[in-house]
Amino acid sequence: MPDDYRQMTHGIEVSVRSQYLPEQSEPDAGRYVWAYRVRIANTGGDVVQLLRRTWEITDARGRVQRVHGPGVVGEQPVLQPGQTFEYTSGTPLETPGGFMTGAYHMVRLESGEPFDVAIPAFSLDSPHQGGRLH
């Protein structure tokens, strides 16, 4: 698997690792599938909650799909200082590569202050493409 992509925003570190899933992909039918593992670490001093997410998924043709929704994998995790939350999800594309980026929309529970945390852009690579896109 490739190295983790990492980004720190407002004391929250997000790291992502993607993996191509050949057993779920059908290249002849234009279906390529990836899993990605996300680790969210609260390195700050406030208790925070992840309320919503926004993803931008770009395929190798430059088509962008925007995905908005509550929480992640059905959860809206609360992170105490020093805590982490990890989850795995996935995405299909019609092209053999692409990339994803986005943001988590969070709130500091004590003050009620909303803030956004950047999700680093990460590559969706498969053996069916010519090279890494990002």
RODO-2510 file (C-alpha; in nm, 4 decimals, decimal comma):
residues 134
     n   res          X          Y          Z
     1     m     0,0000     0,0000     0,0000
     2     p     0,1204     0,3544    -0,0624
     3     d     0,2284     0,5821     0,2196
     4     d    -0,0350     0,7650     0,4195
     5     y    -0,1434     1,1084     0,3072
     6     r    -0,1578     1,3432     0,6103
     7     q    -0,2871     1,6896     0,6913
     8     m    -0,3226     1,8860     1,0168
     9     t    -0,5969     2,1467     1,0604
    10     h    -0,6948     2,3181     1,3880
    11     g    -0,5273     2,0474     1,5975
    12     i    -0,6922     1,7601     1,4097
    13     e    -0,4657     1,5319     1,2050
    14     v    -0,6268     1,3344     0,9236
    15     s    -0,4324     1,0537     0,7591
    16     v    -0,5610     0,8445     0,4696
    17     r    -0,4372     0,5302     0,2975
    18     s    -0,6069     0,3920    -0,0143
    19     q    -0,5959     0,0441    -0,1630
    20     y    -0,7187    -0,0817    -0,4994
    21     l    -0,9578    -0,3777    -0,4686
    22     p    -0,9082    -0,6040    -0,7714
    23     e    -1,1567    -0,8624    -0,6390
    24     q    -1,4393    -0,6039    -0,6468
    25     s    -1,3303    -0,4350    -0,9704
    26     e    -1,4328    -0,5226    -1,3254
    27     p    -1,1946    -0,3347    -1,5582
    28     d    -1,3621    -0,4747    -1,8719
    29     a    -1,6903    -0,3218    -1,7529
    30     g    -1,5329     0,0115    -1,6537
    31     r    -1,5659    -0,0504    -1,2784
    32     y    -1,2679     0,0117    -1,0503
    33     v    -1,3065    -0,0018    -0,6723
    34     w    -1,0886     0,1268    -0,3862
    35     a    -1,1006     0,1057    -0,0096
    36     y    -0,9592     0,3871     0,1961
    37     r    -0,8726     0,3910     0,5655
    38     v    -0,9012     0,7211     0,7504
    39     r    -0,7507     0,8006     1,0893
    40     i    -0,8656     1,1189     1,2658
    41     a    -0,6519     1,2212     1,5641
    42     n    -0,7421     1,5000     1,8058
    43     t    -0,4060     1,6519     1,8998
    44     g    -0,5662     1,9700     2,0360
    45     g    -0,7028     2,0551     2,3786
    46     d    -1,0780     2,0661     2,3020
    47     v    -1,3411     1,7924     2,2866
    48     v    -1,4658     1,7875     1,9258
    49     q    -1,7367     1,6110     1,7281
    50     l    -1,7446     1,5264     1,3596
    51     l    -2,0891     1,6256     1,2335
    52     r    -2,0723     1,6078     0,8515
    53     r    -1,8392     1,5301     0,5657
    54     t    -1,7860     1,6622     0,2144
    55     w    -1,5909     1,4643    -0,0456
    56     e    -1,4776     1,5577    -0,3952
    57     i    -1,3980     1,2501    -0,6006
    58     t    -1,2238     1,3176    -0,9320
    59     d    -1,1773     1,0457    -1,1915
    60     a    -0,9024     1,0225    -1,4550
    61     r    -1,1220     1,2124    -1,7046
    62     g    -1,1516     1,5081    -1,4650
    63     r    -1,5159     1,4418    -1,3753
    64     v    -1,5887     1,5501    -1,0175
    65     q    -1,8490     1,3922    -0,7928
    66     r    -1,9349     1,5787    -0,4714
    67     v    -2,0663     1,3805    -0,1771
    68     h    -2,2121     1,5478     0,1341
    69     g    -2,3642     1,3779     0,4328
    70     p    -2,3890     1,3367     0,8065
    71     g    -2,0973     1,1791     0,9918
    72     v    -1,8828     0,8979     0,8594
    73     v    -1,9826     0,5302     0,8256
    74     g    -2,3048     0,6064     1,0151
    75     e    -2,1291     0,7689     1,3107
    76     q    -2,0706     1,1227     1,4379
    77     p    -1,7728     1,0486     1,6630
    78     v    -1,6766     1,2597     1,9634
    79     l    -1,3010     1,2870     2,0163
    80     q    -1,1493     1,3788     2,3499
    81     p    -0,8021     1,5388     2,3424
    82     g    -0,5534     1,2662     2,2472
    83     q    -0,8194     1,0306     2,1068
    84     t    -0,8337     0,8898     1,7554
    85     f    -1,1128     0,7521     1,5391
    86     e    -1,0497     0,5194     1,2442
    87     y    -1,2815     0,3904     0,9777
    88     t    -1,2688     0,2241     0,6387
    89     s    -1,4903     0,3106     0,3446
    90     g    -1,4703     0,2768    -0,0316
    91     t    -1,5481     0,4279    -0,3665
    92     p    -1,5950     0,3039    -0,7230
    93     l    -1,4838     0,4870    -1,0369
    94     e    -1,5407     0,4319    -1,4080
    95     t    -1,1719     0,5053    -1,4772
    96     p    -0,8588     0,3178    -1,3609
    97     g    -0,7466     0,6051    -1,1408
    98     g    -0,8413     0,9301    -0,9773
    99     f    -0,8125     1,1128    -0,6501
   100     m    -1,0214     1,2272    -0,3551
   101     t    -1,0121     1,5230    -0,1205
   102     g    -1,2587     1,6833     0,1141
   103     a    -1,3406     1,8210     0,4561
   104     y    -1,4888     1,7137     0,7850
   105     h    -1,7286     1,9655     0,9373
   106     m    -1,6740     1,9575     1,3122
   107     v    -1,7698     2,1437     1,6282
   108     r    -1,5901     2,2190     1,9549
   109     l    -1,8397     2,0823     2,2061
   110     e    -1,7647     2,3214     2,4934
   111     s    -1,7878     2,6451     2,2934
   112     g    -2,0162     2,5263     2,0125
   113     e    -1,7683     2,6727     1,7619
   114     p    -1,7939     2,5026     1,4212
   115     f    -1,4795     2,4459     1,2150
   116     d    -1,3684     2,2544     0,9086
   117     v    -1,0852     2,0037     0,8938
   118     a    -0,9159     1,9378     0,5599
   119     i    -0,8935     1,5836     0,4276
   120     p    -0,5673     1,5572     0,2322
   121     a    -0,5944     1,4837    -0,1385
   122     f    -0,5053     1,1205    -0,1963
   123     s    -0,4516     0,9100    -0,5035
   124     l    -0,6690     0,6243    -0,6233
   125     d    -0,4187     0,4141    -0,8156
   126     s    -0,4725     0,0836    -0,9925
   127     p    -0,2489    -0,1420    -1,2004
   128     h    -0,4657    -0,0493    -1,5024
   129     q    -0,3338     0,3075    -1,5309
   130     g    -0,0077     0,4572    -1,6495
   131     g     0,1052     0,6162    -1,3215
   132     r     0,0028     0,7955    -1,0069
   133     l    -0,2299     1,0929    -1,0542
   134     h    -0,1520     1,2662    -0,7270
***
